[in-house]
Amino acid sequence: MIDLRRLHVLRAVAHYGTVTAAARALHFTPSAASQQIRQLARDLDVDLLEPQGRGVRLTAAAESLLAHADAIAERWEAAELDLRAEYSAPAGQLRVNGFSTAISMLLAPMAVRLRERYPRLTVRIQEAGVPGSFDQLFEGEVDLAVVEVTPRNPPLSDARFDQQPLLDDPYDLVVPDDHPLAGRGRVELGEVAREHWIAPMPDSACRPHVMSACGAAGFTPDVVHHAVDWNVTAHLIAHRLGVALVPRLAQLTPHLPITRVRCVGDPHRKVLTCTRRGCRERPAVAAALRELRELAPTAVA
């Protein structure tokens, strides 16, 4: 008989990449996590980890076992749903996370609607980016995440997560009010190729989208200022220190002397809803997803 707790440790090693990182997430010591995997290997009479440089990697047997483990986790979620089918009205606690602009424009309004419609349901919101959102889903700390697509996301084929499109969030060019392009309906990004630019920080999830959009327009932006918060970007633009691409979900400080101008080709980022596989039909999660689908079109109008 496989000890499911030991199996979960192996899943954590696969998710986090090292025994040390998995142990930290599970609140184990690295030696305790290693012991759990060694015991699981003895129970099954197979090798699950093998040396790779200074670390370890999963064996073929471990990879095969993980495919079954992911299926077991999905079936367990389905079993819980069946057992609670008689309590079909959303109730209890729904834990969600998302990146900052998704919280402002999607998750906060969603929570208000759910509170009005389901008084026995409590929504808990936490800000998180990638990979934190997926870590919290994997660990069971949240039930639903709203994430943007980045190179750090798990592939859509990852059996642990159910990732579905929610919306495309277009990027607008933001310029000072007195900029020559401020009165235009749409602009080609190439028209600002020689301008000074304000861009997200190099490790930001939005940075690749901005650089990719500029690259598709045939130039590399001359980035002279970096910002984490979109409203910092807005203030830099208002002081005529550069131009920037800003996602439409980002609500900028009102009354600043800046103008949003739509871009030819509509460069955008994709936003997804994510759950653990098998969780999407839980009453509270399903109700939240319905609200998000209703809110999405107006959030980027």
N, C-alpha and C positions, 0 to 999 in steps of 0.2 A: 504494500500500500504506500503510495507517495504521500509524504507529508506536505500539505499545501503551503504551510508556512515556509518551508525550505524552498519550495518551488517559487514562491514570491521573491525570495532573496535572489534567486537566479535571474528572474525577470528584471529585478532592479539592477543587477550587474549589466545585463544586456542594454537596459535603458540608459544608464548613466555612464557606461563605458569602462569603469574600473570598480574593483571591489571596495576601494576606499570611499569613492563617491557614493556608491550604493549603501555602504554602511552608514555614512553620514546622513543620508536621506531617511534611512530606516531607524536611526537612533541606536545603531549597534556600534560596537568597536569593530575595526577591520578584522581582528582575529576571530571575533564571534561570527561575523558574516562568512569568513572563509571556512570556519568550522561547519556552518550550516550547509554550505555547498559540498564540502568533503563528505559529510554524512549522507547527503542526497546522492552523491556519486556512489558511495558504498551501498546504499539501499538499492540502487539500480544496477550496480556492477558495471558502470561505464565511466569513462573519463569525461568530465564536463568542462574543465579548464585546462589549457596548456600554455607553457611559457611563450612569451613573445617579447623579445628584448628584456626590458626591466619590468614589464607588466605581464598580463595574461590575456588570452583570447578564448572565446568559446569554441569548443570542438564541434565537429559535425553532429555528434550525438546531442550536444546541448542545443544546437540550432533546431534540430528535429523536435526535441522535447519542448522548446519554447513555442513552436507552432501549436502543439497540443495545449500548452499552458494558456495561450491567448484564447483558444477556443473554449477552454474551461472557464476562464474569466468572463467571457461573453455569455456562456450558458448560465453562470451563476447570477449575472445581472438579470437575465430573462427569468430565472427561477424566482428571484425576489419580486419581480414585476407580477408574475402569476400569483404568488402568495398574497400580494396586497391588492389584487384586482378588485376585491369588493370595496376597497377604500379608494374609489376612482377619482374623487374630487381632489384637486391639488391642495395639499396641507403639509404641515411640518416646516422644514427648512430647506430652501434652495440656495446653494452656494455657487456663485458665478464669478468669473474673472474676465478681464479684458484690458486692452491698452487704453491709454488716457482718453483719446477722442471717442473711442467706442463707448466708454463709460458715460461720457458727457451727453452724447447724442443718441445712444441706443439703450444701454443698460439702465441708466437712471430713469428715463421715461418708462421703460419696460417694468421696472420695479414698482413705479407708481400705479400703473395699470393693473398689475397683478395684485397689489394691496387692495385696490378698490373692488376687484372682482372676486378675490379669494381671501377673505379675512382670516382664514386659518393657515394661510401660507406666509412664511417670513422669508424675505430675500436678503441674502448677505452678499455684498459686492466687494471685490478686492482687485486693485490694479495690479496687472502683471503683463509682462511682455513675453517674447519667445526667447529662450525655451521654457521660462518659468511656468507659463500657462499649461504646457504639456506635462511638465513635471508634477504640477498640482493635480491634474487630471489623473495621471498614472498612479499617484499616491492616494487617490480617493479624497483629497482635500477639497475639491470642487466638483460640481456636477455638470457644469456647462462653461465653456470658454468661447469668447469671441476674439479671434486672432487675425492678423494680417499675414498674407503669404510672404515668407522670406526663405532664403536658402537654408536657414537653420530648422525649418519645419520638418517633421517626419514626412515621408512620402505618403501620398493619399492611399497607397496600398497597404500601409501599416495596419496590421490586423487588430491592434490594441485600441485604435481611435476611429471614430466615425466623423469624418470631416466633410461638411457640405457648404456649397457657396451661399453667401448671404447677400453681398452686394459688391459692385465695382465702385471704388471711391476715386473720382477723378482728381487730378492735380491741376490747380489753377496757377497761372503766373500772377504774382503779387508785386505791384510796383508803386512808387509814390504817386500821389494824385496828379502831380504836375509832369509826370513822365509822358513822353510823346505817344506811348502805346496805351495810355490810361483810358482813352475814349473809344478804343476799338472793341468790336464784338468778339473777335477771335484773333489770335496771333500765332505766327509760326515761331517756335522756340529759337530757330536760327537767327531771328531778328535781335535777340539779346545775347548772342554768342560772345560779344566783346565787352559785356557789362561785368561789373563786380557782382559776385554772387554770395548769398548767405545760404548755407546748407546745414542739414542735420549733422550731428557728430559722427565721426567715422564708424563707430560701433553701433549706430542707430539702425533700427529695422527699416527706416524710411530712406536712409542714405542710398542703398542700391537702386531704389525706384527713381530717385532724382537723377543720379548719375546715368542710369540707363536711358531715361527720357532725353537727356541732353545728348548722349552718345547717338541715339537714334536720329537726332536732329543734326548730327554731323559735327559736334564740338564737345570739348571737355571744358566744363565751366571753370572760370577763374574764381575759386572759392577763397574769399578773404576773411569771412567771419563764419563761426560755427555756433549753433545754438541747440539746446535740448528741447526747450519749450517753444511751441509755435508762436506764442505771444511775445516772446523775446525776439523771435524773427520779425514779427510785425513791427515792433518798436525800432529795430535796426533799419527796416525799410522806410519807416516814417521819417527817420533822420537822413534819408537819402544815402545810405551806406551800401546799398546793393539791392538786387532783386532776388526773388526766391520762388520756388515751386512749393505750394502748400496744399495739402489734401482738403477737399471740400468739407469733410467731417470736422475739420478744425475750425472752431468758432473763434475769430480773432477779436481783440479788444475793440469795442465800438468807438467811433468818433476819431480814430486815428486817420491822418491824411494819406490813406493808402487805397488802392483799387485792385480788386480781383479781375483778371481777364482770362477768359477760357482759351484753351490751347487747341490748335488744329491737331487732330488725331486723338484727342482725349487721353493723354497718358494717365494711367491710373494704377492703384494697388487693389488687389483682390482681398476681400474680407470673408472669413469663414466662420461658421459655428462648429464647435467641436465638442464631442462627448466621448466617454468611454464606450466602446462597442457594446451594444445591447441596452444602453441607457436612454436612448432618444425617445422611447415611448413611455417613459415614466410620466405620470400625470403632470407633475410640476414642471419637468423639463419640456414636455410637449406644449404646455400652456405658454411657457417662456418663449419657445421657438415660434409659436403662432404670433405672439406680440412683436417679436423682432422682425418677422417677415412683413408685418403691417407697417412697422416704423421705418424700415430700410429705405423705401423709395423716397419718402419725404426728407429723410436725413441728408440726402445728397442732391436734392432738387436744385 
